Amino acid sequence: MTEFKEGLEGVVAVETILSKVDGDAGRLVVRGRDIEDWVEGDTFDTFVPKFWSGLADVSSDKDFGAARVQIFAHVEAILAGLRGLSPIECVRAVMASLPDEHELPPHLLCLAAMSVAVPAVIRMENGGALIAPDAALSTAEDFLRMARGESPTAEEHAALDAYLVTVADHGMNASTFAARVVASTDAGLVSSVVAGLCALKGPLHGGAPGPVLDLLDELESSPDVGGYILKELESGRRMMGFGHRIYRVRDPRAEVLKKAVRDLPQTQGRLAFAERLETEILTQLRQWKPDRPLETNVEYYTALLQEALGFPRSTFTCVFGLGRTVGWTAHAIEQQTTGRLIRPRSSYVGDLAA
């Protein structure tokens, strides 16, 4: 009988050229380069064509701006009827409304729609009117302008560039696997991206950055930070922003984003406290669970970065989804090239008829 792996732990489902997560070494390799090198040398708009290379072509980064302008009217019309839904529900509805047949190539259509829909829901969440995209701007710069109604500083759009590149792909995570399963049915890229977004909506995968800020808010005024953390550990509650299913050492994305946050002047007081809190939590985790490696993960500094850029906590997962759309589309295309339907077996443990 085939050995059962709970949660498919350790099961290799696909071969990919896109990314490798080395949990023991704390290394994320994307298209042959460490994520730190990508963030250091590329913006989101220069990274994406290189990441898509050989799978989906973009003739120039100017294609991104033109595509945003082209899809804006469609996104605006869909969002007009969605007042009252949560931000992630709005983005999901926009993506589900995209046609399979469109003038834009499907990978570019999905990225453009997310690049417009996410700042639009941020704008809606803050009570503002939607702002049309500017094709002359980079994705990150235009995103911040559409979301906030003002031009960002160079440090701000550099921080968003770093974030979007950092989260673009991360091995066979839940949402990427969901996208590949749908792609394997030949349903198309739009359906695959919607599947990925639906999986990302779950709090066990994409919804944890907001609670990191809740923790910071509560502890900044606490007279006994150490005592609070100990009480949380004794009660069995999870420390948000710490621990990872794959990494057994520090998540490399956490260090990349910490550096990006440090470059934002408005975060200095908050960052200083977050660093002290991180040290205290890690110290207690090592004492409380010495045999279980629990280190800082990507969510901890994601929360600080998105807060510093002025995004409401309710939209954090949506911003993550924009970056990850790049990975979902590439994985979907890669899966389609195999022509193989993903169809694992199950182990029946119910009753059998006599």
N, C-alpha and C positions, 0 to 999 in steps of 0.2 A: 504494500500500500504506500502511495506517495506521502511523504512527510508533510503534515499540515503546518503552515507558517502563519501564525496570527498576524493580521494586518499586512500580509505578504512580506514580512520582515526578512531581508536578505535574499529575496527572490529577484532574479534578473529577468525583466520583462521585455526589454528592447535593447538594441545597440544604437548608439547615437554619437554624432561628431560634435554635439553642441556644448555640453558641459559635463564636468566631473566633480563630484563633491567628495573630498578626502576627509572624512570625519576624524580620523586619528591624527592627521597632520595639521588639521585646521586650514585646509587649502581648498579654494574654489577656482577651478580652471575652466575658462570659457573660450571655446574655439582655439585652444592651445596656449592661451595666455592667462596668467593669474589675474584675478579681478582687480587687484590693486594697480596693476599696470594699465588695464583698460581705463580705470577712473582717472589715473594720472595723465594719460595721453589722449583721451578722446572725450568729446561731448556726446550726449545721447544721439544727436543727429549724425555724427561721424561714426559712432559705434554701430548703429543699427544696420547700415548697408554691409559692413564687414561681417557682422554676426549672421546676416541673412545670405551672405555670399555663397553661390552655388545652389541655393534653394529658391530664393526669391529675389529678383533684381530690383534695384532702385537706381535709376540713372544718375541722380544727384540728390543731395539733401534738400534742394529746392522743391523736389516732389512732395515733401511732407507739408510744406506751407500751402502749396496749391491744392493738395488733397483736403486739407482742413477747410479751406474756403469753399471747396466744391460740396462738401458734405454738411456744412453748417445749417443750411435751410432745412434739411431733412431732420437733423437733430433738434433744432429749435421747434419744429412742428410737433414732434413726438413729445418733447418735454412739456409743451404747453398743456397737455392733457393729463399730466402726472403729478400735479400739485397734491401734496398730502402723503405721497409715498416717501420712504426713506431714500437717502442718496444711492445706496447700492441697488435698491429696487428700481430706481429711475435709470441708472446706467444699464442694468440688466435689460430693461424694457427697450432702451434705445438700441442696444446691440442685437436684440432679438428681432427688431424691426428691419434690419438691414437685408436687402435682397441678395440672393445668391448670385444673380446676374447683374453686374453693374459696370459702368465705364471704367472705374478704378479696378486695378488688380485686387483680388480679395485680401491679400496681406496688407496692402496699403489702405484699403477701405477700412479694415478693422482698426488699424493703428490711428488713422485719421479720425474715425468716429469716437474712439476713446479719448483722443487728444482734445476733442471739442466737448464731448459729453461730460467728462470729469470736471473741468473747470466750470462748466455750466451749472452742474449740481452744487458745486461749492458756492457759486454766485447765488443760486436759488436758496441755499441753506442760510446764507447771510442776508437774504431779503432784497437782493439787487436784481436789476434787469440784465438779461444775457447780453454779452458783448461779442461781436463778430470777430473771427480770427484775422490776423494780419499775416499774409503769406511771406512777407519780407523778414519776419522774425524767426528765430529758432523755435523748436518745439517747447523747450523749457521756458524761454523768455515769453513766448506768446501765451503759454499756459498760465503763468503768473499774472500777466496783464489781463487775460480774460477772467481769471478767478477773482482778482482783487480790484480791478478797475484802475490800476495805476502801473506805471512801468517799474519793473523790479530793478534792484541794484545788480551790479555785476556779480557780487558775492552771492546774492540770492539765487540767480539763475544758474550759477556754477554749482551751488549746493543741490539744486533740483536735478541738474544734469548728473551729478555724482550719484544721487539716489536712484534715478531711473536706470542708469547703467548697472548699478549694484544689484538691483532686484530683477533684472531682465530675464535671467534664467538660473535655475538651481536644481539641476538633476531631475529625478523622477519623483517630484513632490505630488501631492494629491491632485492639485488642479491641473498640472501638466499631464499626469496620467489620465485624468478625466478627458482632457482635450484630445489625447492620442487615441483613447478608446473610441470616441465619437468619430475622429478622423478615419479610423480603421474601417468604419462602415461606409466610407465614401460620402458622408453627409455634407462635406464642404467646410471651408475655413470659418465661415460665420458661425455655424453650429458648434464647431470645436471651441471657438473662443467663448461663446455663450456657456458651454459646459464648464470650461475653465473658470469663468467668472462665478458661476453658481457654486462650484467647489470652494472657491476663495472666500465666499460669503460666510462660510462656517467659522465659528470662533476658534476652532482647533487649528485652523490653517492661516487665515488672513486677518482675523479680527482682534489680535492681541495688543497692538500698539497703544490704543486708547487707554486701556487699564493701566499701562505703565505711568501715564500722566496722572491718573487717579491716585496711584500710590505716591508719586512725588508730591502731589497737592496735600495729601494727608500727612505725610511725614515732614514736610518743610516746617510745619508749626508744632511738631511733636517734641515734647521735652525729653523723651526717651526713645530714640530711634532704635537702638539695639534691643530694648525690651519689646517693642512692637514687632520687630522682625522675628524674634524668638517665639512670641505668641502665635504668629502666623504659621511658623514652621511646626510648632507643637499641635496646632489645630489641623495640620495636613493640607493647608491651602498652598496653592502654587504661587511662587514669586514670579510675577509677570516680567518678561524680559530676560529670563534666565533658564538655561537648559534647552536642549535641542535633541530631536530624534536621531540625528546622524552625528553631529559634532560631539567629540569627547574632549575637545579643548575649545578655546575661545573661537567663536564664529568670526571668520576673517572679515565678514561684511560689517560687523560691529565696529571694528577699528577704522575701516574706511569711512563709515558714516560719522563716527566720533570726530574724525579730522574735519569732515565737511561742516559739522555743527560748530566746531571751534572757530571756523572762519566767518561765522555770522556774529557780528558784534552784539546784537540784541539778546544773545543766548548766554552771555558770560555768567551772570548770577545763577541762572537755572542750571547751567552746565556744571558749575563748580559744586553745587549741591548734589547733582546727579552723580558726579564722580565720587564724592564722599560716600554717598549711599551705595553705589556699586561696590566699593571696597568693603563696606560693612556687610552687605548681603553675601558677597562671595566668601568672606571670612566665616560667617555663620553657616553657610551651606556646607563648607568643607568640614566644619566641626560636627554639624548635624548629620551629614550623610557622607562620611569619609570614603566610602566605597563606591559612591556614585558621582561621576564627573558632571557637575552642573556649572556651566560658565555663561557669560553674557552672550545673548544672541542678538540677531539683527533688529528685533523689535524695540530694544531698549533705546538705541539712538535714533531709530526711525521715528519714534514718538517725539523726541526732542527736535529733530529736524523739521518734521511736518508742523509741529506747533510753532516753531520759529518763523516758518514761512506763512503763517496765518491761516492754515487750513483747520476747519472745525474737526473735532475728533470723530464725528459721525461720518466723515468722508475719507478717513485715513486708508481704509481698505480699497476705496475707489482709486486713489492715487497709486497704491501698490499695483492694482490691476492694470493701470496704464503701462507701467514698466514691464509687467509680466506678459502683456499681450504680445510683445516681441518674441518672447520664448514660446508662448502657446502656438503662434502662427508657424514658427519654424519647426516645432515638434510635429505639428499637424501635417505640414508638407513632407517632412521626413518620413512620417508614418505612412502617408499615402503612397510614397514611392515603393514601399515594400509590397503593397497590394495584399497584405495579410490582415485578416479580421482578428482582433484581439478577443479571444473566447476561452478564458480559463475554466477549469472544472471546479465543482463544489463537492464537499463531502457531506452526504446526507446523514443526519443524526436523529431523524424522526422515527416514528413507529412504522412498521411494515404490516400490511394486511396479512391476516392469518391464512 
